[in-house]
Amino acid sequence: MSASDTSKYRPETRLVQGGILRSQFGETSEALFLTQGYVYDNSAQAEARFKGEDHGYQYSRFANPTVTMFEQRIAEFEGAEAARATATGMAAVTLAMMGQVKAGDHVVASKAIFGSCLYVVEDYLPRYGVTSTIVDGFDLDAWRKAMRPNTKACFLESPTNPTLEVLDIAEIAKIAHSVGAKLVVDNVFSTPLWQSPLQLGADCVVYSTTKHIDGQGRCLGGVILGSEKFINENIHNYIRQTGPSMSPFNAWVMLKGLETLAVRVRAQTDTAGKVAEALSKHPKVKKLIYPGRPDHPQAAIVKKQMRGGSTMVAFEVANGKKGAFAFQDALKIVRISNNLGDAKSLITHPATTTHYRLKPEQRADLGISDGLVRLSCGLEHVDDLIDDVTNALKAV
Ligand SMILES: *Cc1c(COP(=O)(O)O)cnc(C)c1O
């Protein structure tokens, strides 16, 4: 079996044709190799494979053909030399950071990141002697001031969760590189369709493939992408020896998810833009943040680094928590959930769910007011969604 080379094609074609490894049966759809291990023709082949002289598979914790197909397809799409799939998005984030550091090193991260990512940086890394500094991601001077000679890695998310603000990836990459640190970008909210952090100067991109890449709410997964050198030096052995590998079944679901990624994300982004437009004029919406609108707080950076808006809309409903709850409870199509990137539209009240552990001052600092809701637009008809949202606002 050998993978097809699709690098000369356009993105949509690569999402369908990239990384295919066809077996002797010539199947159309990618095969699901549910196998733990592999057999060898003879002892010498087993020996050669363990020595790395023969490039076949050994054990599915290290690699599996279905997982390889997923890794190659997403790597080609992202424009990365290499990718490693993981069991969850958090496994990808944790490994991308842990794989680079040792006791005595220092990391810097922006404060508006997914809750569990903040946990890894603020609580877990310091347990192993890796100090961390959390900065306001918009403040380039704060990034500059946070850099130390032992700073090994920087971490950010853009657009941020849940307020959808946008950080300048190219500028932050330059600051990281000035002290020899690597920049890791969590690109979940923009998806690989709308933003390519590696092209902007980042060294590593991570995804929770649980979100738009599956896109239909089925499997958990993650992936780490970067140069061959970055992955080989920091990630490859870490996964191989510690075992947070993606299961072949989940890789197969993600592989099929990639085939429809561009179609889905385009449609969901289109819908989100129209929902945002309808909300922007609504008297019960106090504040609206949507990347792609000229009134977005970092509209110039959005234009510079993103090719499209977002499938997500953040807005503040009048009357605080009471208003937000009344609004969410009156929705008929959009369901209350902390998840996102699904074909089904989902809504979250961050102050009482994903960010409830934070102190009120911390939430205020991140712009998470009691009236803020985060809407993940799905694939339903846009007019039904606009009707649902505007009807529910009557309850506020
Ligand atoms: C969901 C998410 C994660 C974590 O991914 P899991 O697959 O749930 O482990 C990390 N970062 C962002 C931005 C996310 O949305």
PDBQT file of the ligand as one rigid body, heavy atoms in Angstrom, charges set to zero:
ROOT
HETATM    1  C1  LIG A 401     -12.776  20.967  23.161  1.00  0.00    +0.000 C 
HETATM    2  C2  LIG A 401     -11.525  21.738  23.160  1.00  0.00    +0.000 A 
HETATM    3  C3  LIG A 401     -10.339  21.202  23.679  1.00  0.00    +0.000 A 
HETATM    4  C4  LIG A 401     -10.286  19.836  24.322  1.00  0.00    +0.000 C 
HETATM    5  O1  LIG A 401     -10.621  18.810  23.451  1.00  0.00    +0.000 OA
HETATM    6  P1  LIG A 401     -11.245  17.402  23.920  1.00  0.00    +0.000 P 
HETATM    7  O2  LIG A 401     -11.364  16.649  22.643  1.00  0.00    +0.000 OA
HETATM    8  O3  LIG A 401     -12.536  17.685  24.595  1.00  0.00    +0.000 OA
HETATM    9  O4  LIG A 401     -10.259  16.780  24.864  1.00  0.00    +0.000 OA
HETATM   10  C5  LIG A 401      -9.200  21.986  23.632  1.00  0.00    +0.000 A 
HETATM   11  N1  LIG A 401      -9.220  23.226  23.106  1.00  0.00    +0.000 NA
HETATM   12  C6  LIG A 401     -10.342  23.775  22.596  1.00  0.00    +0.000 A 
HETATM   13  C7  LIG A 401     -10.303  25.137  22.037  1.00  0.00    +0.000 C 
HETATM   14  C8  LIG A 401     -11.535  23.054  22.606  1.00  0.00    +0.000 A 
HETATM   15  O5  LIG A 401     -12.653  23.607  22.116  1.00  0.00    +0.000 OA
ENDROOT
TORSDOF 0
